């Protein structure tokens, strides 16, 4: 396990984040469970402020930050991490600059601006926006790496503490795997509290950097990461989460664009919650490996609900075969 | 105020419901507020189990019920009240029969069945289903009137206690007005705790029984109640909520089908929450009277999120002018 990040850091995060958020519901869905053949629970991270799990990390980071010599923070994002830092900066009364790539989800952009952050558009994808954001750092602005930041991972890991509180008998947790903070956080918690719980990361087939790296046991970058699950659209594993994930994760699964779209629709119909692409991949994976999960207690993380309306509309009008 | 229902009953409900549910978020939305010209807060009743405020009443009723001579409960519903009783019966381990009209929201029907209730389809609308449900009552099944039941109203009223806890400076609360339990509950609470808070009920123009009765100061039944807001599709005011609402409500507003549809879309884009028709009328009304609400603290109740997919799809494909 990485030396920069210990279970104790998760407990420290737990001490501060509930000043601003509440634990999210872990809900059993009978209709979904009947279909899948296992006891299916959805962890509703979409019920958090900003509608995504990322806020746990943002609040933890900014609460612990000494603001003495800092005018603000700067980062790059496809939207949810950006909303998280913008919202947390607003709570702490500091400035915030978020770099997003061109053509980013317009509703995520609008939300970032609604939290008083400065939105800067640059680059053709997340990694180009990220490289650019590092160049914009000035003396009194702190750069926040979206993935290699221990406080973000420790904050996000509180999600798994809540799952173990609500369902100690959980067998498997299925989580979206993009930058890697959410999965790394889950691993830190189950390693400490119950290493028998299986952690399965889910990537988009079109953005499989962690999957390929894990399969081949070496860090692999992909040329593109063009998936409808914008929160998973990264072309590489990142150092800190990678150092935790590669040696500890039980399995990484990839899902197709169609499986993601159909899972968004299935979640709509059975739970009446909105899932963005990344928020739906856990269900897609659960459906894919349901034969292996029979009768088990399975938590599927609905990590975020910020699916823009035009994308949802096109999903509804082009997808007919619901699993 | 009605003698069968006092503020004390709301406090008794408060004592029991939080064993099974958590307070719902009251969230400020800057983007929406900028558009509307007032401080707009959404009360997320869609985050409750069953995705609707009704569960507050169901849990309160069944918790307080002596189950000694009762095998189960029976009621009629368009879906959310039925889900509430089915879910609460499941928690209490008793049987439950729900009568819904023909052609009811299929996803609400599926949810009712997923909570182990018996679903019975009868009648062309809510009031026909309700009349039929009363005939089905047998010795050991308790009939629960969907609206004239003090324990339901007292349970639902906890919603307003939470609002006053989170935002004591609230000026106006906009609530959907269908059967009347939600509005009656809000009135009981503000009358006791802060009578300066304005309570505004919102009806669909196509189901205006309370509106017409209030305007004309006599109970008026309508011939039909055919609105997309299925939760508001009632043809008459009911005795108990009516006795509280008619003499105490500050205003009743009606909104058109187009205003409801556009509000569903606006809520999607600015909050990424799914609102069913009844859940969106508060925003529709807020938009309609925004000139009167300028700079005020306004809470809009998102009462439920069980909008079936086909209805949402047709809204998306037919509505282009977003307010």
Boltz contact constraints between the chains, C-beta under 6 A:
constraints:
  - contact:
      token1: [A, 30]
      token2: [B, 114]
      max_distance: 6.0
  - contact:
      token1: [A, 31]
      token2: [B, 110]
      max_distance: 6.0
  - contact:
      token1: [A, 31]
      token2: [B, 114]
      max_distance: 6.0
  - contact:
      token1: [A, 47]
      token2: [B, 47]
      max_distance: 6.0
  - contact:
      token1: [A, 51]
      token2: [B, 272]
      max_distance: 6.0
  - contact:
      token1: [A, 107]
      token2: [B, 269]
      max_distance: 6.0
  - contact:
      token1: [A, 110]
      token2: [B, 31]
      max_distance: 6.0
  - contact:
      token1: [A, 114]
      token2: [B, 30]
      max_distance: 6.0
  - contact:
      token1: [A, 114]
      token2: [B, 31]
      max_distance: 6.0
  - contact:
      token1: [A, 268]
      token2: [B, 309]
      max_distance: 6.0
  - contact:
      token1: [A, 269]
      token2: [B, 107]
      max_distance: 6.0
  - contact:
      token1: [A, 269]
      token2: [B, 309]
      max_distance: 6.0
  - contact:
      token1: [A, 272]
      token2: [B, 51]
      max_distance: 6.0
  - contact:
      token1: [A, 272]
      token2: [B, 274]
      max_distance: 6.0
  - contact:
      token1: [A, 272]
      token2: [B, 305]
      max_distance: 6.0
  - contact:
      token1: [A, 272]
      token2: [B, 306]
      max_distance: 6.0
  - contact:
      token1: [A, 274]
      token2: [B, 272]
      max_distance: 6.0
  - contact:
      token1: [A, 274]
      token2: [B, 274]
      max_distance: 6.0
  - contact:
      token1: [A, 305]
      token2: [B, 272]
      max_distance: 6.0
  - contact:
      token1: [A, 306]
      token2: [B, 272]
      max_distance: 6.0
  - contact:
      token1: [A, 309]
      token2: [B, 268]
      max_distance: 6.0
  - contact:
      token1: [A, 309]
      token2: [B, 269]
      max_distance: 6.0
  - contact:
      token1: [A, 313]
      token2: [B, 316]
      max_distance: 6.0
  - contact:
      token1: [A, 316]
      token2: [B, 313]
      max_distance: 6.0
